[in-house]
Each structure stands twice: as structure tokens, then as C-alpha cells.
Amino acid sequence: MAKRRKHHETIAELERSLRYMSVIIKQKGREILNDYNITPPQFVALQWLFDLGEMTIGDLSSKMYLACSTTTDLIDRMEKTGLVTRAKDEQDRRIVRVVLLERGKKLIEEVIAKRQNYLAEVVCEYDRAEVELLCENLQKLHKEMSSE
């Protein structure tokens, strides 16, 4: 019984830590975005396009958990600032894909580099093995959560 209670307390602490870290990461990410003319939802859209390549507005909406109309407005604004463009699918001209432009790619790369620099500062006192173990465990947790 004591082991179960201890395990439950550990899980509760893990959840709390992840929740608090999520808030800090989101806040730090917003601070970094202040140096750019981009909103957090636009950044999320650019990340998906950067990671997965071109996609339809419907696919992007699903990834972002947004209505298609909201995503369309988001894409309109990013298109006006030269971050993305719309392109007709070569196999089916009825399908329109959102394509990340070079300016959008550079923006994402700069922002991610700043986020990685921040994280490097946070773990600067960790030794290499600790960082590698943390990374492995977080990847394992992410894999488990993604497979649900």
C-alpha cells in the first residue's frame, strides 16, 4: 500500500513538473517571438510546415486543433508577410497546399535556435550523461503519449 501511495505521489509530482515546465516554455517562447512579427499560433503553423512539409489547410487545422476558417485567416496573414504561399496540388488541381517559403523557414530556424540556446543555458550545470538520459526519457514519454 505504501508503494502504491509513493508511486501515486511521484506521478502527481511528474504531472505538476511537466505542467509548470510547459507554462515556462510557452512564456519563454512568447518572449522570443516578441523579436519577430509573428503570433504564437502563426509560429505553431510554421513549425508544422517546417517539420512535415506542405499540407492542406484541413490537415494543418487538424494538427493545430483549429477550425478551418481560423486556419485560413492565419494563412492569409502569413501569406501577406511572405512566410507561406498557397500552391495547387500537381495531381489534383482542386487541392490547395500551404507551402513554407524561405523567409518562413529562416524565421523558424532562428526562433528554434534561440529556444535551444535558452534550454542549453538551463541545463548548463548538467553533465553530458544527465542531458542524454533526460532526452532519452522525454523521447520515450513523448512516444508513449503519441501512440495513444
Number of C-alpha atoms within 10 A of each C-alpha: 6 7 8 9 10 11 12 12 12 12 12 11 12 12 12 12 11 11 12 12 12 12 11 12 15 13 12 15 18 16 11 16 17 12 9 12 9 16 13 13 13 16 19 15 19 25 18 16 21 17 8 9 13 20 20 17 22 17 15 24 18 13 12 15 10 14 13 16 12 12 22 16 11 16 22 14 15 21 18 10 14 13 22 23 18 18 15 13 14 9 7 8 9 9 13 18 19 21 20 24 17 12 13 22 16 12 18 19 14 14 17 15 12 16 16 12 11 16 12 13 10 10 12 11 10 11 9 11 9 12 15 12 11 12 12 12 12 12 12 12 11 11 11 10 9 8 6 5
